[in-house]
C-alpha cells in the first residue's frame, strides 16, 4: 500500500476532485486549508500572502498511485505557475 500526499493551491481543488472522479479514485482525505511555502508563491492566509493551499492524502495500491502521478503531471502542465507537490511513500496498515 502507498501513501500519496498532494499539496496544491486551493484554486486547483476542483481540478483534482474532477480528475479523481474521472479516474475512479474514491478514497482520499482532504485538508482544505493548509498554510505553507514551497517553491512557488507562499500560501499563508494572511494580509501579505492571502491564499491557502489544500492537501490530499490517499492510501492506495500501485495502480491508483500511477493514475495520481499522471493527474499531477497533467495539472502541472496546465498550471505551470502553480505549485503542485506530490510525495509517495510506502504505508503499512496496522
C-alpha positions in Angstrom: 0.0 0.0 0.0 1.2 3.5 -0.8 0.6 6.9 0.9 0.3 9.7 -1.6 0.4 13.3 -0.3 -0.6 16.1 -2.6 -0.2 19.8 -1.7 -1.6 22.4 -4.1 -3.3 25.8 -4.3 -6.9 25.8 -3.2 -7.7 27.1 -6.6 -6.9 23.7 -8.1 -9.2 21.7 -5.7 -12.0 21.2 -8.2 -9.5 20.1 -10.8 -8.2 17.4 -8.5 -11.6 16.3 -7.4 -12.8 16.0 -11.0 -9.7 14.1 -12.1 -10.1 11.7 -9.2 -13.7 11.2 -10.2 -12.8 10.5 -13.8 -10.1 8.1 -12.8 -12.3 6.3 -10.2 -10.1 7.2 -7.3 -12.7 7.2 -4.5 -10.8 7.1 -1.2 -8.9 10.2 -0.1 -8.7 12.6 2.8 -8.7 16.3 2.2 -7.4 19.1 4.4 -9.0 22.1 2.7 -7.0 24.9 4.3 -3.2 24.4 4.7 -0.6 27.1 5.1 2.9 26.8 3.6 5.7 27.9 1.5 7.5 25.8 -1.1 9.0 26.6 -4.5 6.1 28.8 -5.6 4.2 31.8 -4.1 3.7 31.4 -0.4 0.2 30.5 0.7 0.0 31.7 4.3 -3.6 33.0 4.6 -2.5 36.4 5.9 -2.7 40.0 4.7 0.6 39.7 2.7 0.0 36.2 1.2 -3.8 35.7 1.4 -4.1 32.4 -0.5 -4.1 29.0 1.1 -3.1 25.5 -0.1 -5.2 22.3 0.1 -3.8 18.9 0.9 -5.0 15.4 -0.1 -3.8 12.2 1.4 -4.5 9.0 -0.5 -3.8 5.4 0.6 -3.8 3.2 -2.5 -2.3 0.5 -4.5 0.3 0.9 -7.3 -2.4 1.2 -10.0 -4.1 4.2 -8.4 -0.7 5.7 -7.5 0.2 5.7 -11.2 -3.1 7.3 -12.0 -2.4 10.1 -9.5 1.1 10.7 -10.8 -0.4 11.1 -14.3 -3.1 13.5 -12.9 -0.3 15.6 -11.2 1.8 15.7 -14.4 -1.2 16.9 -16.4 -2.1 19.6 -13.9 1.5 20.7 -13.7 1.5 21.2 -17.5 -1.9 23.0 -17.4 -1.0 25.3 -14.4 2.7 26.0 -14.9 2.9 28.8 -12.3 1.1 26.9 -9.5 3.0 24.7 -7.1 1.8 21.1 -7.0 3.7 18.8 -4.7 3.3 15.0 -4.8 5.0 12.7 -2.3 4.8 9.0 -2.3 5.8 6.6 0.4 5.1 3.0 1.4 2.4 2.6 4.1 1.8 -0.3 6.4 -1.6 -0.8 7.8 -1.7 -1.8 11.5 
